[in-house]
Amino acid sequence: MPNVNITWWNLGNFFDTDDDPLSADFEYTAAHGWTQEVFEAKKANLAAALAATHDGAGPELLAVAEVEKDALLAALIARMGNAHLKVVADASGTSDLRGIDVAMAYDERKLVLVSAVSHVVHLRYRTRDIFEVVFEVKDTGERLVVIASHWPSRRQGKYASDPLRIAVAENIAWLVDGHVKIAATEYEALRAQSNLTPVRSKWETKVLLLGDFNDEPPDRSLVEHLMASRELDRVVGPTNEIKNFEKETADYRAREAFLFNPMWKFAAQQGVGTYFLDATSSGESMANRYALLDQIVVSRGLLGATGLRLDLDSVAIFRHPLVATPTGRPRQFDRKNKKGTSDHLPLLARLRY
């Protein structure tokens, strides 16, 4: 059965050695030990790990966080030796203070790039953009919307920084809403014609969210604001179907676009997470050290029995020895011994069609 191999990975500060005058990237310069040799070692380690994903087949849709610019993602792909992966150009770059960005690449043999736009989230300080890309599957002509994001960190404390992640979640929920609902005026025109087909078709738009959300599946940013549920039936069941027109257009506009978060299946597992934190620099010890900060979330359109769909069993945390210790902790890159890759583990999934 044809498929698209998906990989999401926070690359853990993949900077070049140049001092960008617009960003706070001083730590990643030769003066601070980030030499060309160290950079090349990190690139080689990341490339080897990515090439090992999907049983050695590598990714066909790759989204990453904490990359300084598109050129670095292109260099990483070149180091992998995958000539079919093409970077989705993002001319807007990043507004993040540290100069890190979210970027994406796709296998041109399976996907066609339709459009790409970077959305700025207006917080008190500059943060990472939301990268929204629309593809077409070559074999079937189906549209796939991919939204990749890297939410504000917990560095200020989880609860103090909650409003920042909630703001990003609301922005993404608004984007999803625009993909799965038609405009109010069109809705009214279709209702006058008793033509529900376009409304139902739009509701089944295939949307894939990938990201380092810096929150876990049960946190309110995901559940209450992104509307990402752990209940498959909540998303694809009869209570979430569009069966008829609403008498009031406002009721259609207010309808919640529930999403499904397959990362919940890892929540009860011991020693499983995409990030590991034993204690903070302030001396706070963490009761739960393994955190599910990286997420794959989908709309109901990717959960059907036919057409392009997410293989739920394929959603996995990549724990290959190149990226993880025997206990499942990420092997963070060490610039002194030049070993390791990132402080996050990659996520894998497969779309079938």
C-alpha positions in Angstrom: 0.0 0.0 0.0 1.5 3.4 -1.0 2.4 5.7 1.9 4.2 8.9 2.9 6.8 8.6 5.7 6.6 11.5 8.2 9.3 12.6 10.5 9.1 15.5 13.0 12.2 16.5 15.0 13.4 19.4 17.2 17.0 19.4 16.1 18.3 21.0 19.2 19.9 24.3 18.2 21.1 23.5 14.7 23.0 26.8 14.1 25.9 27.6 11.7 29.0 29.3 13.0 28.2 32.8 11.8 27.2 35.5 14.2 23.8 36.8 13.0 23.6 40.5 14.0 19.8 40.2 14.3 19.6 37.2 16.6 21.0 36.2 20.0 23.1 33.3 18.7 26.4 34.3 20.3 26.7 30.9 22.0 26.9 29.3 18.5 30.0 31.0 17.3 33.7 29.9 17.2 34.5 32.1 20.2 32.2 29.9 22.3 33.5 26.6 20.9 31.0 26.3 18.1 33.6 25.8 15.4 33.1 24.5 11.9 34.4 21.1 13.0 31.8 21.0 15.8 29.0 22.1 13.4 30.0 19.5 10.8 29.9 16.8 13.5 26.4 17.7 14.6 25.2 17.9 11.0 26.7 14.4 10.3 25.1 13.0 13.5 21.7 14.5 12.7 21.9 13.2 9.1 22.7 9.7 10.1 19.8 9.6 12.5 17.3 10.9 9.9 18.5 8.4 7.4 17.9 5.6 9.8 14.2 6.5 10.4 11.5 4.4 8.9 13.7 1.3 8.8 16.3 3.1 6.8 14.0 4.5 4.2 14.2 8.0 5.7 11.5 10.7 5.7 9.3 11.7 2.8 7.8 14.6 4.7 10.2 16.1 7.1 9.4 19.0 9.5 11.9 20.3 12.0 12.3 22.9 14.8 15.3 24.8 16.0 17.0 25.1 12.7 18.5 28.5 12.0 17.5 28.8 8.3 16.4 26.9 5.2 19.9 26.7 3.9 20.9 24.6 7.0 18.0 22.2 6.4 19.1 21.9 2.8 22.7 21.2 3.9 21.4 18.6 6.3 19.4 16.9 3.6 22.5 16.9 1.3 24.5 15.3 4.1 21.8 12.6 4.2 22.3 12.0 0.5 18.6 12.2 -0.2 18.3 14.0 -3.6 14.5 13.7 -3.6 13.8 15.8 -0.5 13.2 19.4 -1.4 13.1 22.3 1.2 9.9 24.4 1.3 11.2 27.9 0.9 10.2 30.3 3.6 11.3 33.8 2.5 10.0 35.4 5.8 12.5 33.5 7.9 11.9 33.7 11.6 11.0 36.4 14.1 12.4 34.4 17.1 14.8 36.3 19.2 17.3 33.5 19.2 17.0 33.1 15.4 15.6 29.5 15.4 12.9 28.5 13.0 10.5 25.8 11.9 11.2 24.3 8.4 9.9 21.6 6.2 11.0 19.4 3.3 9.1 16.9 1.1 9.8 14.1 -1.4 9.0 15.5 -4.8 8.2 12.0 -6.1 5.2 11.8 -3.8 4.1 15.3 -3.0 3.6 18.5 -4.9 3.9 21.8 -3.2 0.8 24.0 -3.6 1.4 26.9 -1.2 3.3 27.9 1.9 2.8 30.7 4.4 4.4 31.7 7.6 2.2 33.2 10.3 3.5 35.5 13.1 2.0 35.1 16.5 2.0 38.5 18.2 3.1 37.9 21.7 5.0 40.3 24.1 8.3 39.1 22.6 9.2 37.6 19.2 8.6 33.9 18.9 8.7 31.2 16.3 6.3 31.5 13.4 3.6 28.9 12.5 4.5 27.3 9.1 1.5 26.3 7.1 2.1 24.3 3.9 -0.4 22.8 1.5 0.6 19.7 -0.6 -1.0 17.6 -3.2 -0.4 13.8 -3.2 0.8 13.0 -6.7 -0.8 9.6 -7.1 -4.3 10.6 -5.9 -4.6 14.4 -6.2 -5.7 14.7 -2.6 -4.8 17.9 -0.7 -2.9 17.7 2.6 -2.5 20.7 4.9 0.6 20.5 7.2 1.0 23.0 10.0 4.3 22.9 11.8 5.1 24.9 14.9 7.3 25.3 17.9 5.5 26.7 20.9 6.9 29.0 23.6 9.1 27.2 26.1 8.5 26.6 29.8 11.7 28.4 30.8 9.7 31.0 32.7 7.9 28.2 34.5 5.0 26.1 33.2 2.2 28.1 34.6 3.7 31.5 34.1 4.2 30.7 30.4 0.9 28.9 29.9 -0.8 32.0 28.3 1.9 32.1 25.6 1.3 28.6 24.5 -2.5 29.0 24.7 -2.1 32.0 22.3 -0.3 29.9 19.8 -2.8 27.0 20.2 -5.7 29.5 19.5 -3.9 30.7 16.4 -3.5 27.2 15.1 -7.1 26.3 15.9 -8.2 29.4 14.0 -6.1 28.2 10.9 -7.6 24.7 11.2 -11.1 26.2 11.4 -10.5 28.0 8.1 -9.6 24.8 6.4 -12.5 22.7 7.6 -15.3 25.3 7.3 -16.6 27.3 4.4 -17.3 31.0 4.6 -20.6 32.1 6.2 -22.0 33.7 3.0 -21.3 30.6 1.0 -22.9 28.5 3.7 -26.1 30.5 3.5 -26.1 30.3 -0.3 -25.6 26.5 -0.2 -28.4 26.2 2.4 -30.7 28.0 0.1 -29.9 25.4 -2.6 -30.1 22.5 -0.1 -26.7 21.5 -1.2 -24.9 20.1 1.8 -22.1 18.2 -0.1 -19.5 21.1 -0.2 -20.0 21.7 3.5 -19.5 18.1 4.4 -16.5 17.8 2.0 -14.8 20.8 3.6 -15.3 19.3 7.0 -13.2 16.3 5.9 -10.2 18.4 4.9 -7.0 16.6 5.7 -5.0 18.6 8.2 -1.8 17.4 9.9 -0.2 19.2 12.9 3.4 18.6 13.8 5.4 20.4 16.5 7.2 20.8 19.7 4.3 22.2 21.7 6.2 22.4 25.0 3.1 21.0 26.6 1.8 17.5 27.0 -1.4 15.9 25.7 -3.4 16.6 28.9 -2.4 20.2 29.2 -5.1 22.8 28.6 -3.4 24.5 25.7 -4.0 21.3 23.7 -7.3 20.1 25.2 -9.2 23.3 25.8 -7.7 25.6 23.1 -6.4 23.4 20.3 -9.4 21.1 20.9 -7.1 18.0 20.5 -8.9 15.0 22.0 -7.7 11.6 23.2 -11.1 10.2 22.1 -11.2 8.9 18.5 -15.0 8.8 18.6 -15.1 12.5 19.6 -13.5 13.3 16.3 -14.8 10.7 13.8 -18.0 9.6 15.6 -21.6 10.5 14.7 -21.7 13.4 17.2 -19.0 15.2 15.1 -20.6 14.6 11.7 -22.4 17.3 9.7 -25.7 15.8 8.9 -27.8 18.8 8.0 -27.7 22.6 7.7 -28.0 24.7 10.9 -31.0 27.0 11.0 -28.7 29.7 12.2 -25.4 30.3 10.4 -23.8 31.4 13.6 -24.3 27.9 15.0 -22.3 26.5 12.1 -19.6 29.1 12.6 -19.4 28.3 16.3 -19.0 24.6 15.7 -15.9 23.1 17.3 -13.4 21.5 15.0 -12.2 18.7 17.2 -8.8 17.1 16.4 -7.3 13.8 17.5 -4.1 13.5 19.4 -2.6 10.0 19.0 0.3 10.9 21.4 -2.1 10.0 24.3 -1.2 6.3 23.8 2.3 7.0 25.2 1.0 8.9 28.3 0.6 5.9 30.5 3.9 4.2 29.5 6.8 4.2 31.9 10.1 5.9 30.8 8.6 7.2 27.6 8.8 10.7 26.3 10.4 12.9 23.6 12.2 15.1 26.2 13.9 14.4 29.5 14.4 16.8 32.4 15.6 15.7 35.8 15.9 19.1 37.4 15.9 22.8 36.6 18.9 25.1 36.9 17.2 26.6 40.0 17.4 23.2 41.7 13.8 22.1 41.3 13.6 18.3 40.9 11.1 17.0 38.4 8.6 14.3 39.6 7.9 13.3 36.0 11.1 13.4 34.0 10.0 12.1 30.7 7.8 14.6 28.9 5.7 14.2 25.7 6.4 17.7 24.4 6.4 16.8 20.7 3.1 16.0 19.1 1.4 14.7 16.0 -2.3 15.8 15.8 -4.7 15.3 12.9 -8.2 16.4 11.7 -11.0 13.9 11.1 -10.2 14.0 7.4 -7.0 11.9 8.1 -8.9 9.3 10.1 -11.2 7.8 7.4 -11.1 4.2 6.2 -10.2 5.2 2.6 -8.1 7.8 0.9 -5.2 9.6 2.5 -5.2 8.7 6.1 -3.0 8.4 9.2 -1.9 4.9 10.1 -2.5 5.2 13.9 -0.3 2.2 14.6 2.7 3.9 12.8 2.8 6.8 15.2 6.0 6.3 17.2 8.8 7.9 19.1 12.1 7.1 17.4 14.4 5.6 20.0 17.3 4.4 17.9 20.7 4.2 19.6 21.8 7.2 17.5 19.4 9.4 19.2 18.5 7.7 22.5 20.2 6.1 25.5 19.2 2.5 26.5 16.7 4.0 28.9 15.1 6.2 26.3 16.6 9.5 27.1 17.6 11.8 24.2 21.3 11.8 23.4 21.9 15.6 23.4 24.8 16.8 21.3 28.0 17.4 23.2 30.3 19.9 21.4 33.3 18.6 23.4 33.2 14.9 22.3 31.1 15.6 19.2 28.6 12.8 20.1 24.8 12.9 20.3 22.2 14.7 18.2 19.5 16.6 20.1 17.7 17.0 23.4 14.5 15.8 21.8 13.6 12.5 20.2 12.0 12.4 16.7 8.4 11.4 16.0 7.5 9.1 13.2 4.2 8.4 11.4 2.9 7.1 8.1 0.2 8.4 5.9 -1.4 5.7 3.7 -3.4 6.1 0.5 
